[in-house]
Structures are given as C-alpha cells and as structure tokens.
Amino acid sequence: MEKVRKHFYFSGRVQGVGFRYRSYYIAQSMGLTGWVRNLWDDRVEMEVQGTREEIREMVERLSQQSFVEIEGIEAREIPLEEEFGFHVRG
C-alpha cells in the first residue's frame, strides 16, 4: 500500500484532554511516523505518515477517546519525509 503524509489541524476540545499523548501512543502502536503539538489558538497540529487507511483509523481512534471532542478537522496531503517514530512537540 502506498504511503502518504497528511498535515492536520484539529479544533474542538483537543487541548488539556491528553490528545497529544493519545496521538503518540496510537501512532507508535500502528508504526506511523510524524509529530503532534498544541497551538496557541487551542487547536492541535499534526503531521502523520502511513497508508491512507492507517491514518483514517488513527483519526477515528482519536475521536473515540474520552473527553476529546473534535469539532473540526482541516487536512491536506503533503510530501513524504524520511522520519523515524512519532513525536510530541512542545
């Protein structure tokens, strides 16, 4: 299956509810690469690389987490990067 890289902005109740660390654990368990970080405007920004199906599954699993309420998702495909692991950024 072809790998893709997606850039996301998540809005809603996504800060202060463990969203970044849940993203980290899900990505690690699925073998995805990328990063996630909080933004000053209460959104969360993420880049994740894997197959389309894996990325869709990750987003679905995030939306099912307790206390997380994703109200909006902005997503676009971006060029692949050589990266190892998934990281939480400051």
PyMOL commands that place a pseudoatom at each C-alpha (Angstrom):
pseudoatom trace, name=CA, resn=MET, resi=1, chain=A, elem=C, hetatm=0, pos=[0.000, 0.000, 0.000]
pseudoatom trace, name=CA, resn=GLU, resi=2, chain=A, elem=C, hetatm=0, pos=[1.196, 3.479, -0.857]
pseudoatom trace, name=CA, resn=LYS, resi=3, chain=A, elem=C, hetatm=0, pos=[2.326, 5.731, 1.989]
pseudoatom trace, name=CA, resn=VAL, resi=4, chain=A, elem=C, hetatm=0, pos=[1.148, 9.318, 2.267]
pseudoatom trace, name=CA, resn=ARG, resi=5, chain=A, elem=C, hetatm=0, pos=[1.815, 12.172, 4.670]
pseudoatom trace, name=CA, resn=LYS, resi=6, chain=A, elem=C, hetatm=0, pos=[-1.012, 14.330, 5.967]
pseudoatom trace, name=CA, resn=HIS, resi=7, chain=A, elem=C, hetatm=0, pos=[-0.977, 17.636, 7.767]
pseudoatom trace, name=CA, resn=PHE, resi=8, chain=A, elem=C, hetatm=0, pos=[-3.902, 18.215, 10.169]
pseudoatom trace, name=CA, resn=TYR, resi=9, chain=A, elem=C, hetatm=0, pos=[-5.394, 20.956, 12.297]
pseudoatom trace, name=CA, resn=PHE, resi=10, chain=A, elem=C, hetatm=0, pos=[-7.865, 19.654, 14.887]
pseudoatom trace, name=CA, resn=SER, resi=11, chain=A, elem=C, hetatm=0, pos=[-10.258, 22.016, 16.659]
pseudoatom trace, name=CA, resn=GLY, resi=12, chain=A, elem=C, hetatm=0, pos=[-12.724, 21.500, 19.469]
pseudoatom trace, name=CA, resn=ARG, resi=13, chain=A, elem=C, hetatm=0, pos=[-11.899, 20.154, 22.907]
pseudoatom trace, name=CA, resn=VAL, resi=14, chain=A, elem=C, hetatm=0, pos=[-8.464, 18.851, 21.941]
pseudoatom trace, name=CA, resn=GLN, resi=15, chain=A, elem=C, hetatm=0, pos=[-6.151, 20.562, 24.440]
pseudoatom trace, name=CA, resn=GLY, resi=16, chain=A, elem=C, hetatm=0, pos=[-5.879, 19.603, 28.097]
pseudoatom trace, name=CA, resn=VAL, resi=17, chain=A, elem=C, hetatm=0, pos=[-7.515, 16.210, 27.461]
pseudoatom trace, name=CA, resn=GLY, resi=18, chain=A, elem=C, hetatm=0, pos=[-4.479, 14.041, 26.594]
pseudoatom trace, name=CA, resn=PHE, resi=19, chain=A, elem=C, hetatm=0, pos=[-4.911, 14.388, 22.834]
pseudoatom trace, name=CA, resn=ARG, resi=20, chain=A, elem=C, hetatm=0, pos=[-1.190, 14.712, 22.038]
pseudoatom trace, name=CA, resn=TYR, resi=21, chain=A, elem=C, hetatm=0, pos=[-0.131, 11.758, 24.156]
pseudoatom trace, name=CA, resn=ARG, resi=22, chain=A, elem=C, hetatm=0, pos=[-3.016, 9.628, 22.895]
pseudoatom trace, name=CA, resn=SER, resi=23, chain=A, elem=C, hetatm=0, pos=[-1.846, 10.500, 19.369]
pseudoatom trace, name=CA, resn=TYR, resi=24, chain=A, elem=C, hetatm=0, pos=[1.653, 9.405, 20.302]
pseudoatom trace, name=CA, resn=TYR, resi=25, chain=A, elem=C, hetatm=0, pos=[0.550, 6.055, 21.726]
pseudoatom trace, name=CA, resn=ILE, resi=26, chain=A, elem=C, hetatm=0, pos=[-1.783, 5.270, 18.840]
pseudoatom trace, name=CA, resn=ALA, resi=27, chain=A, elem=C, hetatm=0, pos=[0.837, 6.214, 16.226]
pseudoatom trace, name=CA, resn=GLN, resi=28, chain=A, elem=C, hetatm=0, pos=[3.525, 4.169, 17.995]
pseudoatom trace, name=CA, resn=SER, resi=29, chain=A, elem=C, hetatm=0, pos=[1.257, 1.121, 18.206]
pseudoatom trace, name=CA, resn=MET, resi=30, chain=A, elem=C, hetatm=0, pos=[0.445, 1.406, 14.483]
pseudoatom trace, name=CA, resn=GLY, resi=31, chain=A, elem=C, hetatm=0, pos=[4.008, 2.086, 13.301]
pseudoatom trace, name=CA, resn=LEU, resi=32, chain=A, elem=C, hetatm=0, pos=[3.173, 5.577, 11.997]
pseudoatom trace, name=CA, resn=THR, resi=33, chain=A, elem=C, hetatm=0, pos=[5.644, 8.453, 11.903]
pseudoatom trace, name=CA, resn=GLY, resi=34, chain=A, elem=C, hetatm=0, pos=[5.229, 12.186, 12.380]
pseudoatom trace, name=CA, resn=TRP, resi=35, chain=A, elem=C, hetatm=0, pos=[4.574, 14.659, 15.164]
pseudoatom trace, name=CA, resn=VAL, resi=36, chain=A, elem=C, hetatm=0, pos=[1.863, 16.487, 17.100]
pseudoatom trace, name=CA, resn=ARG, resi=37, chain=A, elem=C, hetatm=0, pos=[1.766, 19.781, 19.027]
pseudoatom trace, name=CA, resn=ASN, resi=38, chain=A, elem=C, hetatm=0, pos=[-0.603, 22.251, 20.667]
pseudoatom trace, name=CA, resn=LEU, resi=39, chain=A, elem=C, hetatm=0, pos=[-1.108, 25.648, 19.061]
pseudoatom trace, name=CA, resn=TRP, resi=40, chain=A, elem=C, hetatm=0, pos=[-1.713, 28.996, 20.784]
pseudoatom trace, name=CA, resn=ASP, resi=41, chain=A, elem=C, hetatm=0, pos=[-5.281, 29.177, 19.411]
pseudoatom trace, name=CA, resn=ASP, resi=42, chain=A, elem=C, hetatm=0, pos=[-6.453, 25.974, 21.182]
pseudoatom trace, name=CA, resn=ARG, resi=43, chain=A, elem=C, hetatm=0, pos=[-6.083, 23.791, 18.089]
pseudoatom trace, name=CA, resn=VAL, resi=44, chain=A, elem=C, hetatm=0, pos=[-3.750, 20.817, 17.730]
pseudoatom trace, name=CA, resn=GLU, resi=45, chain=A, elem=C, hetatm=0, pos=[-1.465, 20.483, 14.710]
pseudoatom trace, name=CA, resn=MET, resi=46, chain=A, elem=C, hetatm=0, pos=[-0.276, 17.098, 13.485]
pseudoatom trace, name=CA, resn=GLU, resi=47, chain=A, elem=C, hetatm=0, pos=[1.661, 15.537, 10.651]
pseudoatom trace, name=CA, resn=VAL, resi=48, chain=A, elem=C, hetatm=0, pos=[1.370, 11.794, 10.258]
pseudoatom trace, name=CA, resn=GLN, resi=49, chain=A, elem=C, hetatm=0, pos=[2.741, 9.398, 7.675]
pseudoatom trace, name=CA, resn=GLY, resi=50, chain=A, elem=C, hetatm=0, pos=[1.401, 5.957, 6.788]
pseudoatom trace, name=CA, resn=THR, resi=51, chain=A, elem=C, hetatm=0, pos=[-1.160, 4.450, 4.466]
pseudoatom trace, name=CA, resn=ARG, resi=52, chain=A, elem=C, hetatm=0, pos=[-4.442, 6.294, 3.915]
pseudoatom trace, name=CA, resn=GLU, resi=53, chain=A, elem=C, hetatm=0, pos=[-6.286, 3.567, 5.808]
pseudoatom trace, name=CA, resn=GLU, resi=54, chain=A, elem=C, hetatm=0, pos=[-3.890, 3.691, 8.770]
pseudoatom trace, name=CA, resn=ILE, resi=55, chain=A, elem=C, hetatm=0, pos=[-4.210, 7.463, 9.027]
pseudoatom trace, name=CA, resn=ARG, resi=56, chain=A, elem=C, hetatm=0, pos=[-8.002, 7.264, 8.789]
pseudoatom trace, name=CA, resn=GLU, resi=57, chain=A, elem=C, hetatm=0, pos=[-8.012, 4.645, 11.557]
pseudoatom trace, name=CA, resn=MET, resi=58, chain=A, elem=C, hetatm=0, pos=[-5.775, 6.790, 13.760]
pseudoatom trace, name=CA, resn=VAL, resi=59, chain=A, elem=C, hetatm=0, pos=[-8.067, 9.812, 13.428]
pseudoatom trace, name=CA, resn=GLU, resi=60, chain=A, elem=C, hetatm=0, pos=[-11.094, 7.642, 14.135]
pseudoatom trace, name=CA, resn=ARG, resi=61, chain=A, elem=C, hetatm=0, pos=[-9.466, 6.196, 17.255]
pseudoatom trace, name=CA, resn=LEU, resi=62, chain=A, elem=C, hetatm=0, pos=[-8.582, 9.699, 18.460]
pseudoatom trace, name=CA, resn=SER, resi=63, chain=A, elem=C, hetatm=0, pos=[-12.170, 10.873, 18.021]
pseudoatom trace, name=CA, resn=GLN, resi=64, chain=A, elem=C, hetatm=0, pos=[-13.401, 7.997, 20.216]
pseudoatom trace, name=CA, resn=GLN, resi=65, chain=A, elem=C, hetatm=0, pos=[-11.229, 8.964, 23.210]
pseudoatom trace, name=CA, resn=SER, resi=66, chain=A, elem=C, hetatm=0, pos=[-12.905, 10.053, 26.435]
pseudoatom trace, name=CA, resn=PHE, resi=67, chain=A, elem=C, hetatm=0, pos=[-13.012, 13.820, 26.939]
pseudoatom trace, name=CA, resn=VAL, resi=68, chain=A, elem=C, hetatm=0, pos=[-11.889, 14.529, 23.342]
pseudoatom trace, name=CA, resn=GLU, resi=69, chain=A, elem=C, hetatm=0, pos=[-14.427, 16.359, 21.177]
pseudoatom trace, name=CA, resn=ILE, resi=70, chain=A, elem=C, hetatm=0, pos=[-13.135, 17.015, 17.672]
pseudoatom trace, name=CA, resn=GLU, resi=71, chain=A, elem=C, hetatm=0, pos=[-15.360, 19.689, 16.152]
pseudoatom trace, name=CA, resn=GLY, resi=72, chain=A, elem=C, hetatm=0, pos=[-13.326, 20.395, 13.043]
pseudoatom trace, name=CA, resn=ILE, resi=73, chain=A, elem=C, hetatm=0, pos=[-10.535, 18.831, 11.011]
pseudoatom trace, name=CA, resn=GLU, resi=74, chain=A, elem=C, hetatm=0, pos=[-8.524, 20.594, 8.334]
pseudoatom trace, name=CA, resn=ALA, resi=75, chain=A, elem=C, hetatm=0, pos=[-6.383, 18.121, 6.383]
pseudoatom trace, name=CA, resn=ARG, resi=76, chain=A, elem=C, hetatm=0, pos=[-4.161, 18.166, 3.339]
pseudoatom trace, name=CA, resn=GLU, resi=77, chain=A, elem=C, hetatm=0, pos=[-1.607, 15.853, 1.811]
pseudoatom trace, name=CA, resn=ILE, resi=78, chain=A, elem=C, hetatm=0, pos=[1.995, 16.980, 1.878]
pseudoatom trace, name=CA, resn=PRO, resi=79, chain=A, elem=C, hetatm=0, pos=[5.232, 15.433, 0.568]
pseudoatom trace, name=CA, resn=LEU, resi=80, chain=A, elem=C, hetatm=0, pos=[6.611, 12.349, 2.299]
pseudoatom trace, name=CA, resn=GLU, resi=81, chain=A, elem=C, hetatm=0, pos=[9.506, 12.842, 4.708]
pseudoatom trace, name=CA, resn=GLU, resi=82, chain=A, elem=C, hetatm=0, pos=[12.114, 10.443, 5.975]
pseudoatom trace, name=CA, resn=GLU, resi=83, chain=A, elem=C, hetatm=0, pos=[11.313, 10.331, 9.648]
pseudoatom trace, name=CA, resn=PHE, resi=84, chain=A, elem=C, hetatm=0, pos=[11.664, 7.864, 12.481]
pseudoatom trace, name=CA, resn=GLY, resi=85, chain=A, elem=C, hetatm=0, pos=[8.988, 7.444, 15.099]
pseudoatom trace, name=CA, resn=PHE, resi=86, chain=A, elem=C, hetatm=0, pos=[6.242, 9.787, 16.206]
pseudoatom trace, name=CA, resn=HIS, resi=87, chain=A, elem=C, hetatm=0, pos=[6.987, 12.733, 18.484]
pseudoatom trace, name=CA, resn=VAL, resi=88, chain=A, elem=C, hetatm=0, pos=[5.145, 15.134, 20.749]
pseudoatom trace, name=CA, resn=ARG, resi=89, chain=A, elem=C, hetatm=0, pos=[6.436, 18.662, 20.166]
pseudoatom trace, name=CA, resn=GLY, resi=90, chain=A, elem=C, hetatm=0, pos=[6.271, 21.461, 22.726]
for i in range(1, 90): cmd.bond("trace and resi %d" % i, "trace and resi %d" % (i + 1))
show_as sticks, trace
zoom trace
